[in-house]
Amino acid sequence: GGPVAQRLPPPPPPPPLSPGARAPVSSAIPPPLVEPRTCPSRSSAGDPPPRPGPGPSLSLFSSPSNTMKLDLFRGIQDDFARRKPHYVNDWVDGWNLKTLAAILFIFCTSIGPAVTFAELLQSEVEVIGVVEVLLSTAISAGIFSIFAGQPLVIVGVTGPVSILTISIYGMAKALDINFIPFYAWAQIWAALMHMALAALNACDYIAYVTRFSCETFGILIATIYLYTGISGVVKYFNEDSFSAALLQLLITLGTVWLAERLSLAKNWSVFNETARDLIADYGATLALVFWAGVSFIGRAGDTDIPRVDTPSTFETTSGRDWFVDLGDIEGWAIVLAILPGIIITVLFIFDHNVSSLMAQDPELNLKKGAAYHLDFFVLGFCILATGILGIPPCNGLIPQAPLHTKALAVTRVTEKNGVKIHKVEKVYEQRFSNLAQALMTLLMCFPPFLDVIGFLPQASLNGLFIFMGLASFDGNQFFDRMMLMITEASQRVSSHDFFQEVSFPSIKKFTAFQLLCCAVIFGITLTPAAMVFPLLIAALVALRVYLLPKHFEDAELNSLDFLDVEGTLARLGGSGDAQAEHAPVPTEEVAANKGDIETEVELTRGA
């Protein structure tokens, strides 16, 4: 897949030696058989240079360049040494207005989805509800903000975790196992696996995660959101009166429409730029609150519609004790819990590290360095804590994690290819905003804040699900290619480089294969075998590395889904400057490679 080898002509034969003479030792270094790979940059004319081939294939325990090898705790030690000098400054940098705006923004961005997932879990699992999800988010975010290497990553309960929890509940119910202790043991096993994998430097292997895997995962999550929201709408007409069903349909569609309109406020011509940014940032939360208010007005208030079920005090949904009785389960079930523990671990290896990659994108110009191994180790302690309490585990949130970093960014307006953009000059890399939003989430577990959540109609949460699904398509090249496939040939236009560099039949074949993978995994999530879907997500990486090169030319794959193992490894451990130095492709493509949902012109967040 790399450049063609350049071999030099053989040197002339040496002159014959006289008897007893010794051959001279040459000080010259033998010429390389292959041209060295260089980081591409755009020419003055704006045309992209030819891309280098994919990075070298690395074995499980070693590599030719010794960048990845079995060396216990090497990654954790490196991460700790890299972040230790900045720890005090991580707290000092938190005292400014930019951080305050980021705290409010990320809290509002996270609380709505958290309540939505909690309502989904309570409807399916019955013994896990709003308090459990909010408490899990608060505890995990608190631990992560204090002890993790990279505190900018926002953690919480995600859609895949909700699906996995429902699957574990179904497994326990089918086998007549007490669910809460079984769930707790699954997390305890997962926590130990996280710590072991971090000690084995397993996070090095996220270097193999490319756009193919990230964007397939992104479309899968978007599809799950849409399915959950739409199935909730269908449920109205099957279980409620016709008038109640119509009201809930109005609230759902109204929430989607208003959230969509407000999220586009940056494109408005009214108000000033700061006001438009605030409206766009808080659009989904404002829509949720507005339609919750509408549900109490006039005859709507007289219509009985389901709302979020919350306890009156700080207590578990089922009324059990907070700490799980780990002995209230048979020994064989404890051993069996290793299986869902493995599934949780596989999911978090992918999901958490991808969210962390997005939060530390090279274009964000972070200076204090990454800490993937240390973060994964600390995440193990977070899972241990949630397991002991029998509440859902947390991992990195998408899109909240990258949005948090962008909310802390200071930018300046510059020009690129004739277009004005906001270029990041610095980011307030600190721990205070993550810890503060965790404490605010903890407050929501207690009255009177808990009572406020109880006013939200379930219909508005279904609307939020649909909105999040639709918003996830924005900036996803997989989705863009699907749209190209159904667009009339004469109307096909794309700003992506692959549209100019790859034949359209190859684009269609690549997209169709990606769509097939996504459809198969989504279908699995609707069956009793839903628990294994994280394994299928992980399998996407193997498909990219081993299968796709057999069906596509190297140049096509380099354009559609660039793989640069050593360049990615260099970015994982370096500062912002080092990340920029090793960027293998143009900046806008690096952002797309991680499935980011926003463009470069939208980097200014908060105040």
C-alpha positions as CSV (number, residue, x, y, z in Angstrom):
1,G,0.0,0.0,0.0
2,G,3.0,2.4,0.3
3,P,5.1,4.0,-2.5
4,V,6.9,1.9,-5.0
5,A,10.4,0.8,-3.8
6,Q,13.2,2.8,-5.2
7,R,16.3,0.6,-5.6
8,L,19.7,2.1,-6.5
9,P,21.8,0.4,-9.2
10,P,24.4,-2.0,-7.8
11,P,27.8,-0.3,-6.9
12,P,30.8,-1.2,-9.0
13,P,32.9,-4.2,-7.8
14,P,35.7,-3.2,-5.4
15,P,39.3,-3.4,-6.7
16,P,41.2,-6.6,-6.0
17,L,43.0,-6.7,-2.7
18,S,46.7,-7.3,-2.4
19,P,47.8,-10.4,-0.4
20,G,47.4,-9.9,3.4
21,A,45.4,-6.7,3.0
22,R,42.1,-6.3,4.9
23,A,38.9,-5.1,3.3
24,P,38.1,-1.4,4.2
25,V,35.0,-0.9,6.5
26,S,32.5,1.4,4.8
27,S,31.1,4.2,6.9
28,A,28.2,4.8,4.5
29,I,24.7,3.8,5.6
30,P,23.0,1.4,3.1
31,P,20.3,3.2,1.1
32,P,16.8,2.5,2.1
33,L,14.8,0.1,-0.1
34,V,11.6,2.2,0.3
35,E,11.2,6.0,0.2
36,P,10.6,7.4,3.7
37,R,6.9,8.3,4.4
38,T,6.3,12.0,4.9
39,C,3.3,13.8,6.4
40,P,1.3,15.3,3.5
41,S,0.4,19.0,3.4
42,R,-1.7,20.9,0.9
43,S,0.0,22.7,-1.9
44,S,-0.3,26.4,-2.4
45,A,-2.9,25.7,-5.0
46,G,-5.0,23.9,-2.4
47,D,-4.8,20.5,-4.1
48,P,-4.2,17.5,-1.7
49,P,-0.9,15.7,-2.3
50,P,-0.9,11.9,-2.8
51,R,-1.5,10.1,0.4
52,P,1.0,7.7,1.8
53,G,0.0,4.1,2.2
54,P,-1.5,2.7,5.4
55,G,0.8,2.2,8.4
56,P,2.6,-1.0,9.0
57,S,0.8,-4.0,10.4
58,L,1.6,-4.5,14.0
59,S,1.6,-7.8,15.8
60,L,-0.2,-8.3,19.1
61,F,2.9,-8.0,21.3
62,S,5.5,-6.1,19.4
63,S,6.1,-4.1,16.3
64,P,9.1,-3.4,14.1
65,S,9.4,0.1,15.5
66,N,8.9,-1.1,19.1
67,T,6.1,1.4,19.5
68,M,3.8,-1.3,20.8
69,K,5.1,-4.1,22.9
70,L,4.2,-6.1,26.0
71,D,5.6,-3.9,28.8
72,L,3.4,-4.0,31.9
73,F,2.2,-0.5,33.1
74,R,4.3,1.2,30.5
75,G,1.4,3.2,29.2
76,I,0.1,4.2,32.6
77,Q,3.5,5.3,33.8
78,D,4.1,7.4,30.7
79,D,0.6,9.0,31.1
80,F,1.1,9.7,34.7
81,A,4.5,11.3,34.1
82,R,3.1,13.4,31.3
83,R,0.1,14.7,33.3
84,K,1.6,15.0,36.8
85,P,3.4,18.3,36.2
86,H,0.0,19.9,35.1
87,Y,-2.2,18.6,38.0
88,V,-2.1,21.7,40.1
89,N,-2.5,24.0,37.1
90,D,-5.5,21.8,36.1
91,W,-7.4,23.3,39.0
92,V,-6.0,26.9,38.7
93,D,-7.1,27.2,35.1
94,G,-10.7,26.5,36.1
95,W,-11.5,29.9,37.5
96,N,-12.7,32.0,34.6
97,L,-16.0,32.9,32.8
98,K,-15.3,30.6,29.9
99,T,-15.2,27.6,32.3
100,L,-18.5,28.8,34.0
101,A,-20.2,28.9,30.6
102,A,-18.9,25.4,29.8
103,I,-20.2,24.0,33.1
104,L,-23.7,25.2,32.4
105,F,-23.5,24.2,28.8
106,I,-22.3,20.6,29.3
107,F,-24.8,20.1,32.2
108,C,-27.7,21.1,30.1
109,T,-26.4,19.0,27.2
110,S,-26.0,15.9,29.4
111,I,-29.0,16.0,31.7
112,G,-31.6,15.6,29.0
113,P,-30.2,12.4,27.4
114,A,-29.5,11.0,30.9
115,V,-33.1,11.3,31.9
116,T,-34.2,9.9,28.6
117,F,-32.0,6.8,29.0
118,A,-33.2,6.5,32.6
119,E,-36.8,6.4,31.4
120,L,-36.0,3.8,28.8
121,L,-34.3,1.6,31.4
122,Q,-37.2,2.0,33.9
123,S,-39.7,0.9,31.3
124,E,-37.7,-2.2,30.4
125,V,-35.7,-3.2,33.5
126,E,-38.1,-1.8,36.2
127,V,-35.5,-1.7,39.0
128,I,-33.3,1.0,37.5
129,G,-34.6,4.6,37.0
130,V,-33.8,8.3,37.1
131,V,-32.0,8.4,40.4
132,E,-29.8,5.4,39.6
133,V,-28.7,6.9,36.2
134,L,-28.1,10.4,37.6
135,L,-26.2,9.0,40.6
136,S,-24.0,6.9,38.4
137,T,-23.2,9.9,36.2
138,A,-22.4,12.0,39.2
139,I,-20.1,9.5,40.9
140,S,-18.3,8.4,37.7
141,A,-17.8,12.0,36.5
142,G,-16.5,13.0,40.0
143,I,-14.0,10.2,40.1
144,F,-12.9,10.8,36.5
145,S,-12.5,14.6,36.9
146,I,-10.2,14.2,40.0
147,F,-8.1,11.1,39.2
148,A,-8.1,10.6,35.4
149,G,-5.3,12.0,33.2
150,Q,-7.5,13.8,30.7
151,P,-10.4,15.5,32.7
152,L,-11.9,17.1,29.6
153,V,-13.7,13.8,28.7
154,I,-17.3,13.8,29.9
155,V,-18.6,10.4,31.1
156,G,-22.2,9.2,31.6
157,V,-24.7,6.5,30.8
158,T,-24.9,6.0,27.1
159,G,-27.4,4.5,24.7
160,P,-25.3,1.3,24.1
161,V,-25.0,0.9,27.9
162,S,-28.8,1.1,28.2
163,I,-29.2,-1.6,25.5
164,L,-26.6,-3.8,27.2
165,T,-28.3,-3.4,30.6
166,I,-31.6,-4.4,29.1
167,S,-30.0,-7.5,27.6
168,I,-28.3,-8.4,30.9
169,Y,-31.7,-8.1,32.6
170,G,-33.3,-10.4,30.0
171,M,-30.5,-12.9,30.5
172,A,-30.9,-12.9,34.2
173,K,-34.7,-13.2,34.0
174,A,-34.4,-16.1,31.6
175,L,-32.0,-18.0,33.9
176,D,-34.0,-17.1,37.0
177,I,-31.0,-15.1,38.5
178,N,-31.4,-12.2,40.9
179,F,-30.7,-9.3,38.5
180,I,-29.1,-6.7,40.7
181,P,-26.3,-8.9,42.2
182,F,-25.7,-10.4,38.7
183,Y,-25.5,-6.9,37.2
184,A,-23.1,-5.9,40.1
185,W,-20.8,-8.9,39.5
186,A,-20.7,-8.3,35.8
187,Q,-19.4,-4.8,36.5
188,I,-16.9,-6.0,39.0
189,W,-15.5,-8.4,36.5
190,A,-15.5,-5.6,33.9
191,A,-13.7,-3.3,36.3
192,L,-10.9,-5.9,36.8
193,M,-10.6,-6.4,33.0
194,H,-10.3,-2.6,32.5
195,M,-7.5,-2.4,35.0
196,A,-5.7,-5.4,33.5
197,L,-6.0,-4.1,29.9
198,A,-4.7,-0.7,30.9
199,A,-1.7,-2.4,32.6
200,L,-1.1,-4.3,29.3
201,N,-1.2,-1.1,27.3
202,A,-4.2,-2.3,25.3
203,C,-5.2,1.3,24.5
204,D,-2.4,1.4,21.9
205,Y,-4.6,-0.6,19.6
206,I,-7.2,2.1,19.2
207,A,-4.6,3.2,16.5
208,Y,-6.5,0.7,14.3
209,V,-9.8,2.5,14.8
210,T,-10.6,4.4,11.6
211,R,-13.4,6.3,10.1
212,F,-15.0,3.0,8.8
213,S,-15.5,1.8,12.4
214,C,-16.3,5.2,14.0
215,E,-18.9,6.2,11.4
216,T,-20.6,2.8,11.3
217,F,-20.9,3.0,15.0
218,G,-22.2,6.6,14.8
219,I,-24.9,5.6,12.3
220,L,-25.8,2.6,14.4
221,I,-26.4,4.8,17.5
222,A,-28.4,7.3,15.5
223,T,-30.6,4.5,14.2
224,I,-31.1,3.2,17.7
225,Y,-32.1,6.6,18.9
226,L,-34.6,7.0,16.0
227,Y,-36.0,3.5,16.5
228,T,-36.5,4.1,20.3
229,G,-38.2,7.5,19.7
230,I,-40.5,6.3,16.9
231,S,-41.5,3.1,18.7
232,G,-42.5,5.3,21.7
233,V,-44.8,7.3,19.4
234,V,-46.4,4.0,18.1
235,K,-46.8,2.9,21.7
236,Y,-49.0,6.0,22.4
237,F,-51.7,4.8,19.9
238,N,-51.6,1.2,21.2
239,E,-51.9,1.9,24.9
240,D,-53.4,5.4,25.5
241,S,-56.7,7.1,24.5
242,F,-56.8,8.7,21.1
243,S,-56.8,12.2,22.5
244,A,-53.8,11.5,24.8
245,A,-52.0,9.8,21.9
246,L,-52.5,12.9,19.7
247,L,-51.3,15.2,22.4
248,Q,-48.2,13.1,22.9
249,L,-47.6,13.0,19.1
250,L,-47.8,16.8,19.0
251,I,-45.3,17.1,22.0
252,T,-42.9,14.7,20.4
253,L,-42.9,16.3,16.9
254,G,-42.9,19.8,18.5
255,T,-39.8,18.9,20.5
256,V,-38.0,17.6,17.4
257,W,-38.9,20.6,15.3
258,L,-38.1,23.2,17.9
259,A,-34.8,21.6,18.9
260,E,-33.8,21.4,15.2
261,R,-34.7,25.0,14.6
262,L,-32.9,26.3,17.7
263,S,-29.8,24.2,17.0
264,L,-29.5,26.2,13.7
265,A,-29.5,29.5,15.4
266,K,-25.9,30.2,14.4
267,N,-27.2,30.7,10.9
268,W,-29.7,33.4,11.9
269,S,-29.3,37.0,11.1
270,V,-31.2,38.3,14.2
271,F,-29.5,38.9,17.6
272,N,-25.7,39.1,18.1
273,E,-23.3,36.3,17.7
274,T,-23.1,35.5,21.4
275,A,-26.9,35.2,21.7
276,R,-27.1,33.0,18.6
277,D,-24.4,30.7,20.0
278,L,-26.2,30.4,23.3
279,I,-29.5,29.6,21.7
280,A,-27.9,26.9,19.5
281,D,-25.9,25.4,22.4
282,Y,-29.0,25.1,24.6
283,G,-31.5,24.4,21.8
284,A,-32.4,20.8,22.8
285,T,-32.8,21.7,26.5
286,L,-34.9,24.7,25.7
287,A,-37.2,22.6,23.4
288,L,-37.5,20.0,26.2
289,V,-38.5,22.7,28.8
290,F,-40.9,24.5,26.4
291,W,-42.9,21.5,25.4
292,A,-43.0,20.3,29.0
293,G,-44.7,23.7,29.7
294,V,-47.1,23.3,26.8
295,S,-48.3,20.0,28.3
296,F,-49.8,21.9,31.3
297,I,-51.6,24.6,29.3
298,G,-55.4,24.5,28.9
299,R,-57.0,21.3,27.9
300,A,-53.6,19.7,27.5
301,G,-53.1,20.0,31.2
302,D,-56.4,18.1,31.8
303,T,-55.2,15.2,29.6
304,D,-53.6,12.3,31.4
305,I,-50.3,11.6,29.7
306,P,-47.3,9.6,31.2
307,R,-44.5,11.6,32.7
308,V,-41.1,10.7,34.1
309,D,-41.5,8.5,37.1
310,T,-39.3,9.7,40.0
311,P,-39.3,8.8,43.7
312,S,-40.2,11.4,46.2
313,T,-36.9,11.1,48.0
314,F,-33.4,10.0,47.4
315,E,-33.9,6.2,47.1
316,T,-33.6,3.4,44.7
317,T,-36.4,2.8,42.2
318,S,-37.2,-0.6,43.7
319,G,-36.7,0.5,47.3
320,R,-33.7,-1.8,47.9
321,D,-30.6,-0.8,49.8
322,W,-28.1,1.2,47.9
323,F,-25.2,-1.3,48.5
324,V,-25.7,-4.6,46.7
325,D,-25.7,-7.8,48.6
326,L,-23.1,-9.6,46.5
327,G,-23.7,-12.9,48.2
328,D,-27.4,-12.9,47.2
329,I,-26.6,-15.0,44.2
330,E,-25.4,-18.5,43.5
331,G,-21.7,-19.2,42.8
332,W,-22.3,-20.4,39.3
333,A,-24.1,-17.2,38.5
334,I,-21.1,-15.2,39.8
335,V,-18.9,-17.1,37.3
336,L,-21.4,-16.6,34.5
337,A,-21.3,-12.9,35.1
338,I,-17.9,-12.9,33.5
339,L,-19.6,-13.1,30.1
340,P,-21.5,-9.8,30.4
341,G,-18.4,-8.4,32.0
342,I,-16.4,-9.2,28.9
343,I,-19.1,-7.6,26.7
344,I,-19.1,-4.4,28.8
345,T,-15.3,-4.2,28.5
346,V,-15.3,-4.7,24.7
347,L,-17.9,-2.0,24.4
348,F,-16.0,0.5,26.5
349,I,-12.6,-0.2,24.8
350,F,-14.2,1.1,21.6
351,D,-16.9,3.6,22.8
352,H,-14.9,5.3,25.6
353,N,-11.6,5.6,23.6
354,V,-13.4,7.0,20.5
355,S,-15.1,9.7,22.6
356,S,-11.7,10.5,24.2
357,L,-10.1,10.7,20.7
358,M,-12.8,13.2,19.6
359,A,-12.4,15.3,22.7
360,Q,-8.6,15.6,22.0
361,D,-8.8,16.1,18.3
362,P,-5.5,17.6,16.9
363,E,-7.4,20.7,15.6
364,L,-8.3,21.6,19.3
365,N,-4.6,22.3,19.9
366,L,-4.4,20.7,23.4
367,K,-1.1,21.2,25.2
368,K,-1.0,19.0,28.2
369,G,-1.0,15.6,26.5
370,A,-3.2,12.6,26.4
371,A,-3.5,9.8,29.0
372,Y,-5.5,6.9,27.4
373,H,-4.0,4.1,29.5
374,L,-4.4,6.0,32.8
375,D,-7.9,7.1,31.9
376,F,-9.0,3.5,31.1
377,F,-7.5,2.3,34.4
378,V,-9.4,5.0,36.3
379,L,-12.6,4.1,34.4
380,G,-12.2,0.6,35.9
381,F,-12.5,2.1,39.4
382,C,-15.6,4.1,38.2
383,I,-17.2,0.8,37.1
384,L,-16.2,-0.9,40.3
385,A,-18.1,1.8,42.2
386,T,-21.2,1.6,40.1
387,G,-21.1,-2.2,40.3
388,I,-21.1,-2.2,44.1
389,L,-24.1,0.1,44.0
390,G,-25.9,-1.9,41.3
391,I,-26.3,1.2,39.0
392,P,-25.4,1.5,35.3
393,P,-21.7,1.9,34.4
394,C,-20.5,5.1,32.6
395,N,-18.1,5.8,29.9
396,G,-17.2,8.7,27.5
397,L,-20.1,10.5,26.0
398,I,-20.5,11.4,22.3
399,P,-21.1,14.2,21.4
400,Q,-20.8,15.7,24.9
401,A,-17.1,14.9,25.3
402,P,-15.9,16.8,22.2
403,L,-18.4,19.6,22.8
404,H,-17.0,20.1,26.3
405,T,-13.5,20.7,24.9
406,K,-14.9,23.1,22.3
407,A,-16.9,25.0,24.9
408,L,-13.5,25.7,26.6
409,A,-11.8,26.9,23.4
410,V,-10.6,30.4,22.7
411,T,-10.6,31.0,19.0
412,R,-9.7,33.7,16.5
413,V,-11.1,34.3,13.1
414,T,-8.8,33.4,10.2
415,E,-9.2,32.5,6.6
416,K,-8.7,29.1,4.9
417,N,-9.1,28.5,1.2
418,G,-11.1,31.8,1.0
419,V,-13.5,30.8,3.8
420,K,-13.5,32.5,7.3
421,I,-13.1,30.0,10.1
422,H,-12.6,30.0,13.8
423,K,-9.1,28.6,14.6
424,V,-8.4,27.4,18.2
425,E,-5.7,29.4,19.9
426,K,-6.0,27.7,23.3
427,V,-8.2,25.5,25.4
428,Y,-8.7,25.9,29.2
429,E,-7.5,22.4,30.1
430,Q,-8.8,22.0,33.6
431,R,-10.7,19.7,36.0
432,F,-13.1,22.2,37.5
433,S,-15.8,22.1,34.8
434,N,-16.1,18.3,34.8
435,L,-16.3,18.1,38.6
436,A,-18.8,21.0,38.8
437,Q,-21.2,19.5,36.3
438,A,-20.9,16.2,38.2
439,L,-22.0,18.0,41.5
440,M,-24.9,19.7,39.7
441,T,-26.0,16.3,38.4
442,L,-25.8,14.9,42.0
443,L,-28.1,17.7,43.2
444,M,-30.7,16.5,40.7
445,C,-31.0,13.3,42.7
446,F,-32.6,15.1,45.6
447,P,-35.8,17.1,46.1
448,P,-36.9,19.6,45.0
449,F,-34.8,19.2,41.9
450,L,-36.0,15.6,41.6
451,D,-39.6,16.8,41.5
452,V,-38.8,19.1,38.6
453,I,-37.7,16.1,36.5
454,G,-41.0,14.4,37.3
455,F,-42.9,17.2,35.4
456,L,-41.3,16.1,32.1
457,P,-43.7,14.2,29.8
458,Q,-42.3,11.0,28.3
459,A,-43.3,12.3,24.9
460,S,-40.8,15.1,25.0
461,L,-38.1,12.6,25.8
462,N,-39.1,10.6,22.8
463,G,-38.8,13.8,20.8
464,L,-35.3,14.3,22.2
465,F,-34.3,10.7,21.1
466,I,-35.5,11.5,17.5
467,F,-33.6,14.8,17.5
468,M,-30.4,13.2,18.7
469,G,-30.7,10.6,16.0
470,L,-31.2,13.1,13.3
471,A,-28.4,15.4,14.6
472,S,-26.0,12.4,14.6
473,F,-26.1,12.3,10.8
474,D,-24.5,15.7,10.4
475,G,-20.9,15.5,9.4
476,N,-20.9,11.7,9.1
477,Q,-19.2,10.8,5.7
478,F,-21.0,7.4,5.8
479,F,-24.3,9.2,5.8
480,D,-23.1,11.6,3.1
481,R,-22.1,8.7,0.9
482,M,-25.6,7.1,1.4
483,M,-27.2,10.3,0.2
484,L,-24.9,10.4,-2.8
485,M,-26.1,6.8,-3.7
486,I,-29.7,8.0,-4.0
487,T,-29.0,11.3,-5.6
488,E,-29.5,11.8,-9.3
489,A,-26.1,11.4,-11.1
490,S,-26.2,14.9,-12.6
491,Q,-26.9,16.4,-9.2
492,R,-24.2,14.7,-7.2
493,V,-21.9,17.2,-5.5
494,S,-19.6,16.6,-2.6
495,S,-16.8,18.6,-0.9
496,H,-15.1,15.4,0.2
497,D,-11.8,14.5,-1.5
498,F,-12.9,10.9,-2.1
499,F,-15.6,12.1,-4.5
500,Q,-12.8,13.4,-6.8
501,E,-10.3,10.6,-6.2
502,V,-12.4,7.4,-6.2
503,S,-14.7,6.0,-8.9
504,F,-18.3,6.1,-8.0
505,P,-18.8,2.3,-8.4
506,S,-16.1,1.9,-5.7
507,I,-17.8,4.5,-3.5
508,K,-21.1,2.6,-3.8
509,K,-19.5,-0.8,-3.1
510,F,-17.7,0.6,0.0
511,T,-20.9,2.3,1.3
512,A,-23.0,-0.8,0.6
513,F,-20.7,-3.0,2.6
514,Q,-20.7,-0.4,5.5
515,L,-24.5,-0.3,5.3
516,L,-24.7,-4.1,5.5
517,C,-22.5,-4.2,8.6
518,C,-24.6,-1.5,10.3
519,A,-27.9,-3.2,9.4
520,V,-26.7,-6.6,10.7
521,I,-25.6,-5.1,14.0
522,F,-28.8,-3.1,14.4
523,G,-30.8,-6.3,13.7
524,I,-28.9,-8.1,16.4
525,T,-29.8,-5.4,18.9
526,L,-33.5,-6.2,18.4
527,T,-33.1,-9.9,19.2
528,P,-32.4,-11.8,22.4
529,A,-28.8,-11.9,21.3
530,A,-28.5,-8.1,21.7
531,M,-25.8,-8.6,24.4
532,V,-23.2,-9.5,21.8
533,F,-23.5,-6.4,19.7
534,P,-20.3,-4.8,21.2
535,L,-18.4,-7.8,19.9
536,L,-19.7,-7.0,16.4
537,I,-18.7,-3.4,16.7
538,A,-15.2,-4.5,17.7
539,A,-15.2,-6.8,14.7
540,L,-15.5,-3.8,12.4
541,V,-11.9,-3.0,13.1
542,A,-10.8,-6.4,12.0
543,L,-12.9,-6.1,8.8
544,R,-11.2,-2.9,8.0
545,V,-7.7,-4.2,8.6
546,Y,-7.9,-7.6,7.0
547,L,-11.0,-7.8,4.7
548,L,-11.4,-4.5,2.9
549,P,-7.8,-4.4,1.5
550,K,-8.7,-7.6,-0.4
551,H,-11.6,-5.9,-2.2
552,F,-10.3,-2.3,-2.7
553,E,-7.2,-0.7,-4.2
554,D,-4.8,0.9,-1.7
555,A,-5.4,4.3,-3.2
556,E,-9.2,3.9,-2.8
557,L,-8.9,2.9,0.8
558,N,-6.4,5.7,1.5
559,S,-9.0,8.2,0.3
560,L,-12.1,6.6,1.8
561,D,-10.7,5.4,5.1
562,F,-7.1,6.3,5.8
563,L,-5.3,4.1,8.2
564,D,-2.0,5.4,9.8
565,V,-1.1,3.3,12.8
566,E,2.2,5.0,13.7
567,G,0.9,8.5,13.1
568,T,-2.1,7.8,15.4
569,L,0.2,6.3,18.1
570,A,2.3,9.5,18.0
571,R,-0.8,11.6,18.5
572,L,-2.0,9.5,21.4
573,G,1.0,10.4,23.6
574,G,2.0,13.8,22.5
575,S,1.0,17.4,23.2
576,G,-1.1,19.5,20.9
577,D,2.0,20.5,18.9
578,A,3.1,16.9,18.6
579,Q,-0.4,15.9,17.5
580,A,-0.4,18.5,14.8
581,E,3.1,17.5,13.6
582,H,2.0,13.9,13.1
583,A,-1.4,14.6,11.5
584,P,-1.5,12.2,8.5
585,V,-4.3,13.9,6.6
586,P,-5.7,17.4,6.3
587,T,-7.4,18.7,9.5
588,E,-10.9,18.6,8.2
589,E,-10.5,14.9,7.3
590,V,-9.0,14.1,10.8
591,A,-12.1,15.5,12.4
592,A,-14.3,13.4,10.1
593,N,-12.2,10.4,10.8
594,K,-13.5,10.4,14.3
595,G,-17.1,11.0,13.4
596,D,-17.3,14.5,14.8
597,I,-20.7,16.0,14.3
598,E,-19.7,19.6,13.9
599,T,-17.6,21.6,11.4
600,E,-14.5,23.6,12.0
601,V,-16.5,26.9,11.9
602,E,-18.4,25.9,15.0
603,L,-15.6,25.6,17.5
604,T,-16.6,28.6,19.6
605,R,-18.8,27.5,22.4
606,G,-20.2,29.0,25.6
607,A,-19.7,32.6,26.5
